[in-house]
């Protein structure tokens, strides 16, 4: 256990230093490690970052003076998470954490780590009550983030912040060209894998596992896609024979869903050529290689280099954003984002909308989408766009009855929700 604690501490320290969680995990070569070690490091790193606001506050209160060493601070965060949120015996966690100090090359800090963690065990209830007075510790989100969500979603802000600290489900989208939700569910149950139907084309696996271990993966029977993201293609309402632009396509979940619902011509565009490799892989695995999909590198803000002058009947603009609605899947985002990023993304989103609108045919529809819960990227972007374009009309959206939402804002779900979804936003615009 102490090896995994030390690895997780280095991962957390790297993230707090500016690295993404994916990059930090790779730096520890966790993905190549076999068996339980890899799973435990990921569990400790993800959990520590989900609850970092609380854990940091506890560590600061427990220390009699500031701890200068970043890796020791990160190790305390990891050990406190393990004590608070896992089944590992508390005293075993403490003992192994002391050993982990040496693995990190910080031997002189062994006594300090031992004393801090044992004090937490003695004074746990009082310490928890004391730190939770602070909003950052209470909600484990940055203060500016909390303020924005309170202002933007006044009826739902507490639920949104709580959901951001939860564990995401493993959500599958059934490939309608290959099988049905009921048939895939039966295959999973036959393999001893508990799952349940969710949404029009989705399933949720009760205990997440590597997707390659799930029946039907190699045959292209499903894609991994959150339930909120699964709503994009149906909302766009593409019909047979239409020409469709997926303007920010990587990694290809929405592109492949579009061709599963209708026989359409799709241009899958993304400005990052390296990310387009994932789009092509998903197209092939799901059996859509022979369908009319063109994958091309290009910037949605600047259509001139890639647009052939023919208008599209449908455009999906799943634009770059802060990803504030998916932090339960990417908890590093809470601590890597800065408030200034919101305005920067909003400016990019406005440029993309303005650039894509001339590419839409009269009577056509554009679906604007983000995985954010911030109004600056969502409702305000759409309101500003409508004010600039007199020929743009907003359509009414219909979400599944069990999908919690506030207008076009899908609310991130608590664990165990029937329609367990990330926080997405949708607005459907029709050209007069």
KOLZAPA-311528 format. One record per residue (C-alpha): residue number from 1; x, y, z; residue in one letter. Coordinates in Angstrom, 1 decimal. Each point is the difference from the previous one (the first is absolute). Layout:
REM residues N
+-----+--------+--------+--------+---------+
: num :     px :     py :     pz : residuo :
+-----+--------+--------+--------+---------+
: NUM :      X :      Y :      Z :       A :
...
+-----+--------+--------+--------+---------+
REM end
This chain:
REM residues 432
+-----+--------+--------+--------+---------+
: num :     px :     py :     pz : residuo :
+-----+--------+--------+--------+---------+
:   1 :    0.0 :    0.0 :    0.0 :       X :
:   2 :    2.8 :    2.5 :    0.8 :       X :
:   3 :    1.4 :   -0.3 :   -3.5 :       X :
:   4 :   -3.4 :    1.0 :   -1.4 :       X :
:   5 :   -0.4 :    2.8 :    2.5 :       X :
:   6 :    3.4 :    1.4 :   -1.0 :       X :
:   7 :   -0.9 :   -0.2 :   -3.7 :       X :
:   8 :   -3.4 :    1.6 :    0.5 :       X :
:   9 :    1.7 :    2.8 :    2.0 :       X :
:  10 :    2.3 :    0.7 :   -2.9 :       X :
:  11 :   -3.0 :    0.1 :   -2.4 :       X :
:  12 :   -1.9 :    2.4 :    2.2 :       X :
:  13 :    3.1 :    2.2 :    0.4 :       X :
:  14 :    0.5 :    0.1 :   -3.7 :       X :
:  15 :   -3.6 :    1.0 :   -0.7 :       X :
:  16 :    0.1 :    2.8 :    2.6 :       X :
:  17 :    3.2 :    1.1 :   -1.8 :       X :
:  18 :   -1.9 :    0.4 :   -3.3 :       X :
:  19 :    0.0 :   -3.5 :   -1.6 :       X :
:  20 :   -3.2 :   -1.7 :   -1.1 :       X :
:  21 :   -1.0 :   -3.1 :    1.9 :       X :
:  22 :    0.5 :   -2.1 :   -3.1 :       X :
:  23 :    3.5 :    1.3 :   -0.5 :       X :
:  24 :    0.9 :   -0.3 :    3.7 :       X :
:  25 :   -1.2 :   -3.7 :    0.0 :       X :
:  26 :    2.1 :   -0.8 :   -3.1 :       X :
:  27 :    3.0 :    1.6 :    1.7 :       X :
:  28 :   -0.4 :   -2.6 :    2.7 :       X :
:  29 :   -0.3 :   -2.7 :   -2.6 :       X :
:  30 :   -3.2 :   -1.1 :    1.7 :       X :
:  31 :   -1.7 :   -1.0 :   -3.2 :       X :
:  32 :    2.6 :   -2.6 :   -0.7 :       X :
:  33 :   -0.1 :   -1.4 :    3.6 :       X :
:  34 :   -1.8 :   -3.4 :    0.4 :       X :
:  35 :   -2.9 :   -0.8 :    2.1 :       X :
:  36 :   -1.0 :    1.6 :    3.3 :       X :
:  37 :    2.8 :    2.5 :    0.3 :       X :
:  38 :   -1.1 :    1.9 :   -3.0 :       X :
:  39 :   -3.6 :    0.0 :    1.1 :       X :
:  40 :    0.9 :    1.2 :    3.5 :       X :
:  41 :    2.2 :    2.8 :   -1.1 :       X :
:  42 :   -2.8 :    1.3 :   -2.3 :       X :
:  43 :   -2.6 :   -0.3 :    2.7 :       X :
:  44 :    2.2 :    1.9 :    2.5 :       X :
:  45 :    0.9 :    2.7 :   -2.5 :       X :
:  46 :   -3.5 :    0.6 :   -1.4 :       X :
:  47 :   -1.6 :   -0.1 :    3.5 :       X :
:  48 :    2.6 :    2.4 :    1.5 :       X :
:  49 :   -0.6 :    2.5 :   -2.8 :       X :
:  50 :   -3.8 :   -0.3 :    0.2 :       X :
:  51 :    0.2 :    0.9 :    3.7 :       X :
:  52 :    3.1 :    2.1 :    0.0 :       X :
:  53 :   -1.6 :    3.1 :    1.4 :       X :
:  54 :   -1.1 :   -1.8 :    3.1 :       X :
:  55 :    3.2 :   -2.0 :    0.4 :       X :
:  56 :    2.3 :    3.0 :   -0.5 :       X :
:  57 :   -2.0 :    1.9 :    2.7 :       X :
:  58 :    0.3 :   -3.0 :    2.4 :       X :
:  59 :    3.8 :   -0.3 :   -0.6 :       X :
:  60 :    0.5 :    3.7 :    0.6 :       X :
:  61 :   -1.9 :   -0.1 :    3.3 :       X :
:  62 :    1.8 :   -3.1 :    1.2 :       X :
:  63 :    3.5 :    1.4 :   -0.6 :       X :
:  64 :    1.4 :    2.3 :    2.7 :       X :
:  65 :    1.9 :    1.9 :   -2.6 :       X :
:  66 :   -0.1 :    0.1 :   -3.9 :       X :
:  67 :    1.5 :   -3.0 :   -1.7 :       X :
:  68 :    2.5 :    1.1 :   -2.6 :       X :
:  69 :    0.4 :   -3.2 :   -1.9 :       X :
:  70 :   -2.6 :   -0.4 :   -2.7 :       X :
:  71 :    0.3 :   -3.8 :   -0.2 :       X :
:  72 :   -0.5 :   -0.4 :    3.7 :       X :
:  73 :   -3.1 :    2.2 :   -0.1 :       X :
:  74 :   -1.3 :   -2.1 :   -2.9 :       X :
:  75 :    0.7 :   -3.2 :    1.9 :       X :
:  76 :   -2.0 :    1.3 :    3.0 :       X :
:  77 :   -2.9 :    0.8 :   -2.4 :       X :
:  78 :    0.1 :   -3.5 :   -1.4 :       X :
:  79 :    0.1 :   -1.7 :    3.4 :       X :
:  80 :   -2.8 :    2.2 :    1.3 :       X :
:  81 :   -2.1 :   -0.9 :   -3.0 :       X :
:  82 :    0.7 :   -3.7 :    0.6 :       X :
:  83 :   -1.0 :    0.2 :    3.6 :       X :
:  84 :   -3.2 :    2.0 :   -0.7 :       X :
:  85 :   -1.2 :   -1.7 :   -3.1 :       X :
:  86 :    1.3 :   -3.6 :   -0.4 :       X :
:  87 :   -0.4 :   -3.2 :    1.9 :       X :
:  88 :    3.7 :   -0.3 :    0.8 :       X :
:  89 :    0.6 :   -0.2 :    3.8 :       X :
:  90 :    0.9 :    3.4 :    1.3 :       X :
:  91 :    3.1 :   -1.0 :    2.0 :       X :
:  92 :    1.3 :   -2.0 :   -2.9 :       X :
:  93 :   -0.3 :    3.1 :   -2.2 :       X :
:  94 :    2.0 :    2.0 :    2.5 :       X :
:  95 :    2.7 :   -2.6 :    0.4 :       X :
:  96 :    0.4 :   -0.4 :   -3.8 :       X :
:  97 :   -0.1 :    3.8 :   -0.5 :       X :
:  98 :    3.0 :    0.3 :    2.3 :       X :
:  99 :    1.8 :   -2.6 :   -2.1 :       X :
: 100 :   -1.0 :    1.9 :   -3.1 :       X :
: 101 :    1.8 :    3.1 :    1.3 :       X :
: 102 :    3.3 :   -1.9 :   -0.3 :       X :
: 103 :   -0.9 :   -1.2 :   -3.6 :       X :
: 104 :   -0.4 :    3.7 :   -0.9 :       X :
: 105 :    3.5 :    0.7 :    1.4 :       X :
: 106 :   -1.4 :    2.1 :    2.8 :       X :
: 107 :    1.1 :   -2.2 :    3.0 :       X :
: 108 :    0.3 :    2.9 :    2.5 :       X :
: 109 :   -3.7 :    0.7 :   -0.4 :       X :
: 110 :   -1.1 :   -3.5 :    1.2 :       X :
: 111 :   -0.7 :    1.2 :    3.5 :       X :
: 112 :   -1.9 :    3.0 :   -1.2 :       X :
: 113 :   -2.3 :   -2.1 :   -2.3 :       X :
: 114 :   -0.6 :   -2.5 :    2.8 :       X :
: 115 :   -0.9 :    2.6 :    2.5 :       X :
: 116 :   -2.3 :    1.9 :   -2.4 :       X :
: 117 :   -2.0 :   -3.1 :   -1.0 :       X :
: 118 :   -0.3 :   -1.4 :    3.5 :       X :
: 119 :   -1.3 :    3.3 :    1.2 :       X :
: 120 :   -2.6 :   -0.1 :   -2.8 :       X :
: 121 :   -1.1 :   -3.4 :    1.3 :       X :
: 122 :   -0.3 :    1.3 :    3.5 :       X :
: 123 :   -1.8 :    3.3 :   -0.8 :       X :
: 124 :   -1.8 :   -0.9 :   -3.2 :       X :
: 125 :   -3.5 :    1.3 :    0.8 :       X :
: 126 :    1.1 :    3.3 :    1.3 :       X :
: 127 :    2.5 :    0.6 :   -2.8 :       X :
: 128 :   -2.6 :   -0.8 :   -2.7 :       X :
: 129 :   -2.5 :    2.4 :    1.6 :       X :
: 130 :    2.6 :    2.8 :    0.2 :       X :
: 131 :    1.2 :   -0.1 :   -3.6 :       X :
: 132 :   -3.5 :   -0.4 :   -1.6 :       X :
: 133 :   -0.9 :    3.5 :    1.0 :       X :
: 134 :    2.2 :    1.2 :   -2.9 :       X :
: 135 :   -1.9 :   -0.3 :   -3.4 :       X :
: 136 :    3.1 :   -1.3 :   -1.9 :       X :
: 137 :    0.4 :   -2.8 :    2.6 :       X :
: 138 :   -3.7 :   -0.6 :    0.2 :       X :
: 139 :   -0.6 :   -0.4 :   -3.8 :       X :
: 140 :    3.6 :   -0.9 :   -1.1 :       X :
: 141 :   -0.1 :    2.5 :   -2.9 :       X :
: 142 :    1.9 :    3.2 :   -0.4 :       X :
: 143 :   -1.7 :    3.1 :    1.5 :       X :
: 144 :   -0.5 :    1.7 :   -3.4 :       X :
: 145 :   -1.6 :   -3.1 :   -1.4 :       X :
: 146 :   -2.4 :   -0.3 :    3.0 :       X :
: 147 :   -1.0 :    3.7 :   -0.5 :       X :
: 148 :   -0.7 :   -0.5 :   -3.7 :       X :
: 149 :   -2.2 :   -3.1 :    0.5 :       X :
: 150 :   -1.9 :    1.7 :    2.8 :       X :
: 151 :   -0.8 :    3.0 :   -2.3 :       X :
: 152 :   -0.7 :   -2.1 :   -3.1 :       X :
: 153 :   -2.0 :   -2.8 :    1.5 :       X :
: 154 :   -1.5 :    1.5 :    3.2 :       X :
: 155 :   -2.6 :   -2.8 :    0.4 :       X :
: 156 :    2.5 :   -2.8 :   -0.6 :       X :
: 157 :    3.5 :    1.1 :    1.0 :       X :
: 158 :    0.4 :   -2.2 :    3.0 :       X :
: 159 :   -1.1 :   -3.1 :   -2.0 :       X :
: 160 :    2.3 :    0.9 :   -2.9 :       X :
: 161 :    3.1 :    0.4 :    2.3 :       X :
: 162 :   -0.8 :   -3.2 :    1.9 :       X :
: 163 :   -0.3 :   -1.9 :   -3.3 :       X :
: 164 :    3.3 :    1.3 :   -1.1 :       X :
: 165 :    1.7 :   -1.9 :    2.9 :       X :
: 166 :   -1.8 :   -3.3 :   -0.8 :       X :
: 167 :    1.2 :   -3.0 :   -2.0 :       X :
: 168 :   -1.2 :   -0.1 :   -3.6 :       X :
: 169 :   -1.7 :   -3.0 :   -1.4 :       X :
: 170 :    1.2 :   -2.2 :   -2.8 :       X :
: 171 :   -2.5 :    0.9 :   -2.7 :       X :
: 172 :   -0.3 :   -1.8 :   -3.3 :       X :
: 173 :   -1.8 :    1.1 :   -3.2 :       X :
: 174 :   -1.4 :   -3.0 :   -1.9 :       X :
: 175 :    0.9 :   -0.1 :   -3.7 :       X :
: 176 :   -3.4 :   -0.2 :   -1.7 :       X :
: 177 :    1.6 :   -1.4 :   -3.2 :       X :
: 178 :    1.3 :   -3.0 :    2.0 :       X :
: 179 :   -2.4 :   -0.8 :    2.8 :       X :
: 180 :   -2.7 :    1.3 :    2.4 :       X :
: 181 :    0.2 :    1.2 :    3.6 :       X :
: 182 :   -1.9 :   -3.1 :    1.2 :       X :
: 183 :    2.2 :   -2.4 :   -1.9 :       X :
: 184 :    3.2 :    1.6 :    1.3 :       X :
: 185 :   -1.4 :    0.0 :    3.6 :       X :
: 186 :   -0.7 :   -3.7 :   -0.4 :       X :
: 187 :    3.6 :   -0.6 :   -1.2 :       X :
: 188 :    1.4 :    1.8 :    3.0 :       X :
: 189 :   -2.2 :   -1.9 :    2.4 :       X :
: 190 :    1.0 :   -3.3 :   -1.5 :       X :
: 191 :    3.6 :    0.9 :    0.6 :       X :
: 192 :   -0.9 :    0.8 :    3.7 :       X :
: 193 :    0.3 :    3.8 :   -0.5 :       X :
: 194 :   -2.8 :    1.9 :    1.7 :       X :
: 195 :   -1.3 :    2.9 :   -2.0 :       X :
: 196 :   -3.2 :    2.0 :   -0.6 :       X :
: 197 :   -1.7 :    1.7 :   -2.9 :       X :
: 198 :    0.2 :    3.8 :    0.1 :       X :
: 199 :   -1.3 :    2.5 :   -2.5 :       X :
: 200 :   -1.1 :   -0.8 :   -3.6 :       X :
: 201 :    3.2 :   -1.8 :   -1.1 :       X :
: 202 :    2.1 :   -0.3 :    3.2 :       X :
: 203 :    1.0 :   -2.4 :    2.7 :       X :
: 204 :    1.9 :    0.5 :    3.3 :       X :
: 205 :    2.3 :   -2.6 :    1.2 :       X :
: 206 :   -0.3 :   -0.4 :    3.8 :       X :
: 207 :    3.7 :   -0.6 :    0.6 :       X :
: 208 :    2.2 :    1.7 :   -2.5 :       X :
: 209 :    2.7 :   -2.1 :   -1.6 :       X :
: 210 :    2.3 :    0.2 :   -3.1 :       X :
: 211 :   -2.2 :    0.3 :   -3.0 :       X :
: 212 :    2.0 :   -2.6 :   -1.9 :       X :
: 213 :   -1.3 :   -2.6 :    2.6 :       X :
: 214 :   -3.7 :    0.7 :   -0.8 :       X :
: 215 :   -1.8 :   -2.2 :   -2.5 :       X :
: 216 :   -0.5 :    1.6 :   -3.4 :       X :
: 217 :    2.9 :    2.4 :    0.2 :       X :
: 218 :    2.0 :   -1.6 :   -2.8 :       X :
: 219 :   -3.2 :   -0.4 :   -2.1 :       X :
: 220 :   -0.8 :    3.7 :    0.3 :       X :
: 221 :   -3.2 :   -0.6 :    1.9 :       X :
: 222 :    0.5 :    3.2 :    2.1 :       X :
: 223 :    1.9 :    3.2 :    0.5 :       X :
: 224 :    1.0 :    1.4 :    3.4 :       X :
: 225 :   -2.0 :    3.3 :    0.3 :       X :
: 226 :   -1.6 :    1.9 :    2.8 :       X :
: 227 :   -3.8 :    0.1 :    0.0 :       X :
: 228 :   -0.1 :    3.8 :   -0.5 :       X :
: 229 :    2.3 :   -0.2 :   -3.0 :       X :
: 230 :   -2.2 :   -2.8 :   -1.4 :       X :
: 231 :   -2.8 :    2.6 :   -0.4 :       X :
: 232 :    1.9 :    2.2 :   -2.6 :       X :
: 233 :   -0.6 :   -2.1 :   -3.1 :       X :
: 234 :   -3.7 :   -0.5 :    0.6 :       X :
: 235 :   -0.5 :    3.7 :    0.8 :       X :
: 236 :    1.6 :    1.0 :   -3.3 :       X :
: 237 :   -2.7 :   -2.1 :   -1.8 :       X :
: 238 :    2.1 :   -0.8 :   -3.1 :       X :
: 239 :   -2.0 :   -1.9 :   -2.7 :       X :
: 240 :    1.0 :   -2.4 :   -2.8 :       X :
: 241 :    1.9 :    1.8 :   -2.8 :       X :
: 242 :    0.9 :    3.1 :    2.0 :       X :
: 243 :    3.5 :    1.6 :    0.0 :       X :
: 244 :    1.3 :    0.4 :    3.6 :       X :
: 245 :    3.0 :    1.7 :    1.5 :       X :
: 246 :    1.3 :   -1.2 :    3.4 :       X :
: 247 :    2.2 :    3.1 :    0.5 :       X :
: 248 :    2.0 :   -1.1 :    3.1 :       X :
: 249 :   -0.2 :   -3.8 :   -0.5 :       X :
: 250 :    2.8 :   -1.6 :    2.1 :       X :
: 251 :   -0.2 :   -2.6 :    1.4 :       X :
: 252 :   -2.8 :   -1.0 :   -2.3 :       X :
: 253 :   -2.9 :   -1.0 :    2.3 :       X :
: 254 :   -2.5 :    2.4 :   -1.5 :       X :
: 255 :    1.2 :   -0.6 :   -3.6 :       X :
: 256 :   -0.6 :   -3.8 :    0.3 :       X :
: 257 :   -3.3 :    0.6 :    1.7 :       X :
: 258 :   -1.2 :    2.1 :   -2.9 :       X :
: 259 :    0.7 :   -2.7 :   -2.6 :       X :
: 260 :   -1.7 :   -2.6 :    2.2 :       X :
: 261 :   -3.2 :    2.0 :    0.0 :       X :
: 262 :   -0.2 :    1.0 :   -3.7 :       X :
: 263 :    1.6 :   -0.5 :   -3.4 :       X :
: 264 :    1.8 :    3.4 :   -0.1 :       X :
: 265 :    3.1 :    1.5 :   -1.5 :       X :
: 266 :    2.2 :    1.1 :    2.9 :       X :
: 267 :    3.1 :    2.3 :    0.0 :       X :
: 268 :    1.7 :   -0.7 :    3.4 :       X :
: 269 :    2.3 :    3.0 :    0.6 :       X :
: 270 :    2.5 :    0.6 :    2.8 :       X :
: 271 :    2.9 :    2.4 :    0.1 :       X :
: 272 :    2.3 :   -2.6 :    1.7 :       X :
: 273 :    1.2 :   -2.5 :   -2.5 :       X :
: 274 :    1.3 :   -2.3 :    2.8 :       X :
: 275 :   -3.5 :   -0.2 :    1.5 :       X :
: 276 :   -1.5 :   -1.0 :   -3.3 :       X :
: 277 :    1.7 :   -3.3 :    0.3 :       X :
: 278 :   -2.5 :   -0.8 :    2.7 :       X :
: 279 :   -2.8 :    0.9 :   -2.2 :       X :
: 280 :    1.2 :   -2.3 :   -2.7 :       X :
: 281 :    0.5 :   -2.8 :    2.5 :       X :
: 282 :   -3.5 :    0.3 :    1.3 :       X :
: 283 :   -1.5 :    0.1 :   -3.5 :       X :
: 284 :    1.8 :   -3.2 :   -0.9 :       X :
: 285 :   -0.8 :   -1.9 :    3.3 :       X :
: 286 :   -3.6 :    0.9 :   -0.2 :       X :
: 287 :   -0.2 :   -1.3 :   -3.6 :       X :
: 288 :   -0.6 :    3.4 :   -1.7 :       X :
: 289 :    3.0 :   -0.1 :   -2.3 :       X :
: 290 :   -2.2 :   -0.4 :   -3.1 :       X :
: 291 :   -2.3 :    2.9 :    0.9 :       X :
: 292 :    0.2 :    3.4 :   -1.4 :       X :
: 293 :    2.3 :    1.6 :    2.6 :       X :
: 294 :    2.8 :    2.4 :   -0.9 :       X :
: 295 :    2.5 :    0.6 :    2.8 :       X :
: 296 :    2.0 :    3.2 :   -0.5 :       X :
: 297 :    2.2 :    2.3 :    2.0 :       X :
: 298 :   -1.2 :    3.6 :    0.1 :       X :
: 299 :   -0.8 :    2.9 :    2.3 :       X :
: 300 :   -3.7 :    0.7 :    0.5 :       X :
: 301 :    0.8 :    3.7 :    0.5 :       X :
: 302 :    1.5 :    0.2 :   -3.5 :       X :
: 303 :   -2.0 :   -2.0 :   -2.5 :       X :
: 304 :    1.7 :    1.4 :   -3.1 :       X :
: 305 :    2.8 :   -2.6 :   -0.3 :       X :
: 306 :   -2.3 :   -3.0 :    0.3 :       X :
: 307 :   -3.5 :    1.0 :   -1.1 :       X :
: 308 :   -1.0 :   -0.8 :   -3.6 :       X :
: 309 :   -2.8 :    2.6 :   -0.2 :       X :
: 310 :   -2.9 :   -2.5 :    0.3 :       X :
: 311 :   -2.3 :    0.7 :    3.0 :       X :
: 312 :   -0.9 :   -2.6 :    2.7 :       X :
: 313 :   -3.5 :   -1.0 :    1.0 :       X :
: 314 :    1.2 :   -0.6 :    3.5 :       X :
: 315 :    3.0 :    1.2 :    2.1 :       X :
: 316 :    1.1 :   -1.3 :    3.3 :       X :
: 317 :    2.1 :    2.5 :    1.9 :       X :
: 318 :    1.2 :   -1.8 :    3.1 :       X :
: 319 :    2.4 :    2.9 :    0.8 :       X :
: 320 :    3.2 :    0.1 :    2.1 :       X :
: 321 :   -0.9 :    1.0 :    3.6 :       X :
: 322 :    1.1 :    0.0 :    3.6 :       X :
: 323 :   -1.4 :   -3.6 :    0.4 :       X :
: 324 :   -1.5 :    1.2 :    3.3 :       X :
: 325 :   -2.9 :   -2.5 :   -0.4 :       X :
: 326 :    2.2 :   -3.1 :   -0.1 :       X :
: 327 :    2.4 :    0.5 :    2.9 :       X :
: 328 :   -1.2 :   -3.2 :    1.7 :       X :
: 329 :    1.8 :   -1.7 :   -3.0 :       X :
: 330 :    2.9 :    2.5 :   -0.1 :       X :
: 331 :    0.5 :    1.3 :    3.6 :       X :
: 332 :    3.2 :    1.6 :   -0.9 :       X :
: 333 :   -2.0 :    2.6 :   -2.0 :       X :
: 334 :   -1.2 :    1.6 :    3.2 :       X :
: 335 :    3.5 :    0.8 :    1.1 :       X :
: 336 :    1.6 :    0.7 :   -3.4 :       X :
: 337 :   -2.7 :    2.5 :   -1.3 :       X :
: 338 :    0.3 :    3.7 :    0.8 :       X :
: 339 :   -3.0 :    2.4 :   -0.1 :       X :
: 340 :    1.6 :    1.8 :   -2.9 :       X :
: 341 :   -0.4 :   -3.1 :   -2.0 :       X :
: 342 :   -3.8 :    0.4 :   -0.1 :       X :
: 343 :    0.2 :    3.3 :   -2.0 :       X :
: 344 :    2.7 :   -1.4 :   -2.3 :       X :
: 345 :   -2.2 :   -3.1 :   -0.9 :       X :
: 346 :   -3.1 :    2.2 :   -0.3 :       X :
: 347 :    1.8 :    2.2 :   -2.6 :       X :
: 348 :    1.1 :   -3.2 :   -2.0 :       X :
: 349 :   -3.6 :   -1.3 :    0.2 :       X :
: 350 :   -1.4 :    3.2 :   -1.4 :       X :
: 351 :    2.5 :    0.0 :   -2.9 :       X :
: 352 :   -0.9 :   -3.6 :   -0.8 :       X :
: 353 :   -3.7 :    0.7 :   -0.1 :       X :
: 354 :    0.4 :    3.0 :   -2.2 :       X :
: 355 :    2.3 :   -1.8 :   -2.4 :       X :
: 356 :   -2.2 :   -3.1 :   -0.3 :       X :
: 357 :   -3.3 :    1.8 :   -0.5 :       X :
: 358 :    0.6 :    0.9 :   -3.7 :       X :
: 359 :    0.7 :   -3.7 :   -0.7 :       X :
: 360 :   -3.6 :   -1.0 :    1.0 :       X :
: 361 :   -2.7 :   -0.2 :   -2.6 :       X :
: 362 :   -3.2 :    1.9 :    0.3 :       X :
: 363 :   -2.4 :   -2.0 :    2.1 :       X :
: 364 :    2.9 :   -2.0 :    1.5 :       X :
: 365 :    0.8 :   -0.5 :    3.6 :       X :
: 366 :    3.1 :    0.6 :    2.1 :       X :
: 367 :    0.4 :   -1.7 :    3.4 :       X :
: 368 :    2.2 :    1.9 :    2.4 :       X :
: 369 :    1.4 :   -2.1 :    2.7 :       X :
: 370 :    2.5 :    0.2 :    2.9 :       X :
: 371 :    0.9 :   -2.2 :    3.0 :       X :
: 372 :   -0.1 :    3.1 :    2.3 :       X :
: 373 :   -2.3 :    1.2 :    2.7 :       X :
: 374 :    1.1 :    3.7 :   -0.3 :       X :
: 375 :   -2.6 :    2.3 :   -1.5 :       X :
: 376 :    2.8 :    2.1 :   -1.6 :       X :
: 377 :    0.7 :   -2.9 :   -2.3 :       X :
: 378 :   -3.6 :   -1.1 :   -0.4 :       X :
: 379 :   -3.1 :    2.2 :    0.3 :       X :
: 380 :    1.9 :    3.2 :   -0.5 :       X :
: 381 :    1.8 :   -1.2 :   -3.0 :       X :
: 382 :   -3.3 :   -1.0 :   -1.7 :       X :
: 383 :   -1.7 :    3.3 :    1.0 :       X :
: 384 :    2.9 :    2.0 :   -1.4 :       X :
: 385 :   -0.1 :   -2.1 :   -3.2 :       X :
: 386 :   -3.7 :    0.5 :   -0.5 :       X :
: 387 :    0.4 :    3.8 :    0.5 :       X :
: 388 :    2.6 :    0.0 :   -2.8 :       X :
: 389 :   -1.9 :   -2.1 :   -2.5 :       X :
: 390 :   -3.5 :    1.0 :   -0.9 :       X :
: 391 :   -0.5 :   -3.2 :   -2.1 :       X :
: 392 :    0.6 :   -2.3 :    3.0 :       X :
: 393 :   -2.9 :   -1.5 :    1.8 :       X :
: 394 :    0.1 :   -2.1 :    3.2 :       X :
: 395 :   -1.7 :   -3.3 :    0.0 :       X :
: 396 :   -1.6 :   -1.7 :    3.0 :       X :
: 397 :    1.9 :   -3.0 :    1.3 :       X :
: 398 :   -1.6 :   -3.1 :    1.4 :       X :
: 399 :    2.2 :   -2.0 :    2.4 :       X :
: 400 :   -0.9 :   -3.5 :    1.4 :       X :
: 401 :   -2.3 :    0.3 :    3.0 :       X :
: 402 :    2.5 :   -1.4 :    2.4 :       X :
: 403 :    2.8 :    2.4 :   -1.1 :       X :
: 404 :    0.3 :    2.8 :    2.6 :       X :
: 405 :    0.4 :    3.4 :   -1.7 :       X :
: 406 :   -0.6 :    3.7 :    0.4 :       X :
: 407 :   -0.9 :    1.3 :   -3.5 :       X :
: 408 :    2.8 :   -1.2 :   -2.3 :       X :
: 409 :    2.3 :   -0.7 :    2.9 :       X :
: 410 :    0.2 :   -3.7 :    0.8 :       X :
: 411 :    0.9 :   -0.3 :    3.7 :       X :
: 412 :    2.8 :   -2.4 :    1.1 :       X :
: 413 :   -1.5 :   -2.9 :    1.8 :       X :
: 414 :    0.5 :   -1.4 :    3.5 :       X :
: 415 :    1.3 :   -3.5 :    0.2 :       X :
: 416 :   -2.7 :   -2.6 :   -0.8 :       X :
: 417 :   -2.3 :    2.3 :   -1.9 :       X :
: 418 :   -2.2 :   -1.7 :   -2.5 :       X :
: 419 :    1.3 :    2.2 :   -2.8 :       X :
: 420 :    3.5 :    0.4 :    1.4 :       X :
: 421 :    1.4 :    2.8 :   -2.2 :       X :
: 422 :    2.8 :    2.5 :   -0.2 :       X :
: 423 :   -0.7 :    3.7 :   -0.1 :       X :
: 424 :   -0.6 :    0.9 :   -3.6 :       X :
: 425 :   -1.7 :    3.0 :   -1.7 :       X :
: 426 :   -2.0 :    0.0 :   -3.2 :       X :
: 427 :   -1.6 :    2.6 :   -2.2 :       X :
: 428 :   -1.6 :   -0.8 :   -3.4 :       X :
: 429 :    0.1 :    2.9 :   -2.5 :       X :
: 430 :   -1.9 :    0.0 :   -3.3 :       X :
: 431 :    0.9 :    2.2 :   -2.9 :       X :
: 432 :   -3.1 :    1.9 :   -1.4 :       X :
+-----+--------+--------+--------+---------+
REM end
